[in-house]
Amino acid sequence: MLKKFNLLFLALLLTLSLDAKDIRSQLNSIIKGAFAKQESLSGVIDLATNNKMLSQKMAKCAVLIKNGISVESNYKILMQSAKEFNDFIEGMYNGNESLKLKKESDKQILEELDEVNEVWKKFQLQVENLYKNGKLNKTAYKYIIDNNEKLLRISHKLTQTIQSKVILNTNDNHVIVNTLKFADRQKMLTQKMLKEKFLVYTHENEKRNNVKLRGSMILFRNGLNGLINGDNKRGIAKVTNISIQQKLKEMQVLYNESEELYKKHNVSFDEIKGLALLDKNLLDLSIQVVTMIKNTLVY
């Protein structure tokens, strides 16, 4: 993302070096090209980060389907999530005009993409087999639950590598870039927490998933507090934009309500269904916050 100062400086250079009649067309061409490149690079990071969230969203949908909660609706969400995940992988290999993805050529990124794709193709098959003719495939369900965090881990590794190779020019303020990473992580955690709570509720590896849930809750709470108030220890800048602060406060109210149910040991089926609705709203707010933060970085 380009700074206004850089663009003005560029205009000055062109004024000194070109005939007046050429300045406008040359400047427009360079600026459009620079913005298009930055938009493309940041778009790759957005999609890579989104796949981390999708790994948990698919697992969450599988758990909801198993528990008979809005089965048809969650099956559609599951299939759409799988499509989005796969579109990014295929787009990195072959390019995708609608996603503004160019065919990837970086050797390290391609090697890690191969790792993700190998795990994904096996995972994708089980997602497709999970629910057919109104019946749950227990083998497919177990595979999704056992392997979704592996998919998350290698997707995170790929995202980090892509981020390391793309310099986002946000006034050279790396704290802001780090803050955006934390905001992005909140999206994934909304899905991960609900998945873990349902697994505790259904007594599937209850102790292990309860420990994971507590860890996810701590990460979410710390991230949210950091975005609202700032957190030097974690390198999170306080979000000062009034509109974003309002959205964060909405998230805080919604999460406080959710947290009571996450902490409650013996929740009823109605309460767990209510938590699923709260989670949907929390994810929507998380996506809005990430989009708003990114928009404040565009000059």
Buried (B, 14 or more C-beta within 10 A) or exposed (E): BBEEEEBEEBBEEBEEEBEEEEBEEBBEEBBEEBBEEBEBBBBBBBBBBBBBBBBBBBBBBBBBBBBEBBBEEBBEBBBBBBEBBBBBBBBBBEEBEEBBBBEBEEEEBEEBBEEBBEBBEEBBEBBBBBBEEEEBBEEBBEBBBEBBBEBBBBBBEBBEBBBEEEEBBBEEEEBBBBBBBBBBBBBBBBBBBBBBBBBBBBEBBEEEBBEBBBBBBEBBBBBBBBBBEBBEEEBBBBBEEEEBBEBBEBBBEBBEBBBEBBEEEEBEEEBBBBBBEBBBBBBBBBBBBBEBBBEBBEB
